[in-house]
Amino acid sequence: TEELCDLLEAGLKLDRALQVIEQRQDKSALRHVAASARQSLREGATFSAALKNASPSFSELYCNMVKAGEASGTVSKILRRQAEFLAMMGELQRRVTSALIYPSVIFAAGIALLAIFMTFLLPQLTSLLTKSGKSLPLATRLLIGASEFFGAYWWVILIVLVVFVLAFRQYTSKGDGRAWWDRAKLQLPLLGPLLRMRFYAQFTQTLSTLLNNDVSLMQAMQLIRNATPNVHLQDLLEGVAGHVQDGAQLSRAIARAEFFPPTLVDIVQVGETTGDLGAALERSAKNYDKQLSVVIERLTALVQPLVILVVALFVGLVAYSMITGILQTIQGLPR
């Protein structure tokens, strides 16, 4: 996106810019994508349609943004904003990934440690403890029972988990199940605020970009609606667009949806009053980008100690159960 934008801003035509990328010396996959898009253009397809056919990496939002740029004659400007947006989202994703590496390693090590303990060490300790003939503490008996159950029926548990995951994915992939899951994700304790903040940032950034490039409000709302993967949010945006089509102002329409924050409603209302809604939304988009960064930082900062705490609790419970059993057995030995 960035390379193509640089070529277009340098004055090259779209076909020539794609040809330059196609003739790169390195063995990049971009050469094949550029060649496919250029061939589609020569066959009469629009650039947005050519991108959709060239690679599945171009999302629905990306292609719709390019389509809006074609309609307004500002493809290079749209691509520049897309490059900035993709760079920002890529940076956020890298930060989340790097923050999750350490707790993931700790969690995996804790699970491996518990599995080894429950499979090899616990049966030997159980044999020693039961030979004493003394009644074991409740925690120790529960731990031994859990170990014997998992050891005998681990394959049943694995099958049940696989069936549950497959059934859940099938149910939430279409129809009412997908609508329920898309709505439920927005209400989850940790993930929900992150998803809502990301939607606000994308909504304001995309709408401001489209309006600033002379796309009508109704067409912009339809493009955003088609580019939103969440079915629940699609229905919500459809309702907002319906109210706008009936003559309501955008601020009143999003306020009636009861999903957008009051601050965004006020910003939209100010933009409508001043007659520069695009600029108002652009300022709001920058604000939501900052808030999104704060939410991600808080989430990643919380994940690390949370994972370590969970692993420590499991290991501590196992250790407590076995130590109390060993101590009670030792106390029952003749002196």
N, C-alpha and C positions, 0 to 999 in steps of 0.2 A: 504493500500500500504506500509506504513512504517513498520507495524508489519510483513507482509509477507517478506519484504526485509530483516529485521533483522534476521528472521528465516533462510532464504536462505544463508545469509552471515555467519551464525553460522555453516553452513555445512549440514543442512537438505536438503533432496530431496524435490521437489515441492509437491509431493503427501503427504509426511509426514508433511510438513509445513502447507498445507491446513487442514490436519487432526487435527493439534494442534489448529488452529483457530476454527475449527468446534467443538472441545471439550472444548471450553471456558465455565467457570462457569456462567458468566452473560448472561442475556437474550438479547443478541445483535443480530441485523439483520445480522451481519457479519457471524454468525454461519450458517445461511441458505445459504448465498452467497457462503461461502467456501464449504459447502456440495454439492451445485449444481455444482460448478466448478470442484470439485473432482470427482463427478459422471461422468461428461462429459469427464474428462481426462481418466477415466477408460474405457470409451466406445470408446476411440481412438481419441478424438478430440484434437486439439492443445490447448495450454493454452489461446491464444488470442481468439479463437472461444469459449472456455469454459467461458471466462469472458463475452463475448458478450451475451451468452445465459443465464448467471447467473443473470444479473441485467442490466437494462437500464441505470444505473448510470455510467457505464463504457462507455465513449464517443468513437466516431470513432477514434479520435486522440490517446486516451489511448490504445485502442486495437491494432491500427497500430504500436504504439511504442513497445508494447509487442511482436507483430509479428516480428518486426525488431530485437528485442533482441533474439528471438528464432532463427532467421536466422543466427545471429552472435555469439550465445552462451553466451550472456551477459545479461540474463534476470534480474538478481539481480542489475546490474549496471543501467540498464534502469529504473527499479522500483525505485531505489534511486533518480535518477534525476526527475522522475515523482513525487515522494513524495515532493521534494523540490519545484518543479514548482507548484504543487497543493497548498502547504502551502503558497507560495507567492501570488498566485491568490486569495486564501481564505482571506488572510490578506488585500489585496487591496479591496476586496468586503466588508469586515467588516468595513473598513475605510469609504468607500462610503456610506454604509448603516447608520452608526452612524452619518455621516455628514448630511444626508438627514432627520434624525428624526425631528430635531428642525424646519427647514423650512416647513416640511410637516405638523406638528402640527399647525404652524402659518397659513399656507395656508388653512387648513381645518377649523380652527377657523374663519378666515376671510370670507370664503364662507358661513359658517353657520350664521355668523352675518349678512351678506348681505341678505341671504335668509329670515331670521326672519324679518329684516327691511322692505324688499320689500313685504312680505306677510302680516304682521300684522300692523306695524307702519305706513308705507307709505299710505295705503288706508285711515286711520284716519286723517292724516295730509292733504291729498288731499281733503277730505270732508270739513275741516276747511278753506283751502285756497280758494276753489271754491266758498264758501259762501260769500266771500268779494266782488265778482263781478269784481275784478281787473284783468287786464291781467298779467299773470305770465311770468317770464323770460323764455327764450328759453331753458336753461339748465333744469329748473324745469319741463317744459312741456315735454321735451324729457324723463326725468326720470319717470314722471307719465305715459306717453305712454308706456314706456318699462315695467313698473310694470303691467299695465293692460294687455299688450300683453302676458307676461309670465304667469300671473295669469289665463288667459283664454285659452291659447294654450300650457301650459307646457307639456301636454301629447303628443302633436304633435311634439314638439321639442325633447322630449325624444325618441320617435319612430324614428325620422329622424337620431338622433345621433347613436342609436343602429344599424339601417340599414346601415348607412355610415361605422361604425366600422367593422361590419360583412362583408360588401362588400369589404372594403379595405383589410381586412385580407385574404379574399378569393382570391382577385386579386393578392396579393403579396405572396401567398403561393406556386405558381408554375408558370412555363413557363416564358413568357416575363415579366409578372408583378413582379415576384420574382427577375429576373435579373435587372430590372429597380430599384426596391427598394433597393437591395443590393448595387447597384452602387450609388444611391442617399444618402444612409446612410453615405457613406464615405466622402460626400461633405457637410454634415450638419455643421453649424458654430461651435457648441460646441462638439457635439458627434463625428463628423468626425475625428478630430485630435486624439481623444482618441482611436477610432477603428483602425486607421492606425498605431498608435504607438504600440497598442497591437498586431497587425498582424506582424509588424516588429520584435517584441520581440519573439513571438512564432515561426516565420519563422527561425530566426537565431538560437534560442535555439534548436529547433527540428532538423534542418539540421545539426548543429554541433554535436548533440548527435548521430545522425544516422551515420555521416561520421566518427566520432571517434570510432564507434563500427563496422567498416569495412563494412558498407552498401554502395553499389555503388551509385554514384551521381544520376543516372537515377532512380533507385529504391527509393532512398530517396525523390526525387522530386515527384514521383508518390504517395508515402505514404502521403506526406504533402498535396498534391492536394486533395486526397481522404478524408483527415481529416479536410479540411477547409470548414466550413458551408456556407460561402459567395459564391454565384454562380459567381459573377463578379470576385472575386479573384481566383476561380477555373479556369475560362477561362484564366485569366492572367497567372497563373502558368502552365497551359497546353501549352500556347504559349512559355513560357520560357523553359519548358522541350523539346518542339519540336525543338527549336533552338539549345539546348545542344545536342540533339540526332543527329542533322545535322552536328555536329562537332564544333559548336561555344563554346567559353569559357563561363562559368557561368556569369562572370562579364559583358561580351558583351551582353549576353541574357537578364539579368535583366536591363541593361542600355537601351536596345531597347524597353523594356516594358513601359518605361517612367512613372513608378509608384514608384519605389524604390528611396530613397534619394541618392544623389551623394556620400555622405560619406560611405554608405553601398557598393556602387559600387566600391569605392576605396579600402575598406577593403577586399572585395572579390578578387579584382585584386592583392592586396598584398599577400593574402593567396595563390593564384594560383602561383604567382611568387616564393614564398618561398617553395612551395610544402606542406604546412600545412594549408589547407583551414579550417579544423575542428577547430583548435586552434584559427584562426583568427575570425571565426564566433562565437566561444564561448566568446571571448573578446567583440565582438560587441553585443552579447546577454546581457551580464552584463550591458553594457552601455545603451542599450534600456530599460532594466528593471529599471534603475535609471531614465531615461527620462519619462518612463511610470508613475512612482511614482510622479514625478514633475507635469505631466499633470493632474493626478487625484487630487493632492493637490490643484492645481489652480482651477480646475473645482468645487470641493467641496467648496472651499473658495468663489467662485463666486455665487454658487447656493443660499446660505443662504441670502445674502443681496438682490439678485435679486428677490427671492420669497417675501421677506418682502416689497420690493419696489413696486412690482405689487399689493400686497394686500393694501398697503398704498394708492396707486393711486386710486384704486377702491373705498375705503372707503372715501378718500378725495373728489372724484368727487361727490359721493352721498351726503356727508355732505355739500359741496359747493352748490349743486343744491337746497337742501331743505332750507338751511339757507338764500340764496338769495331770494327764494320765500317767506319765512316767513318775512324777513325784508321788502320786497316790500309791502306785505299785511299790515304789521303794519304801514308803512308810509302812506298808503291810508286810514287808519281809521280816522274818524272825531275827532278833538281835542276839 
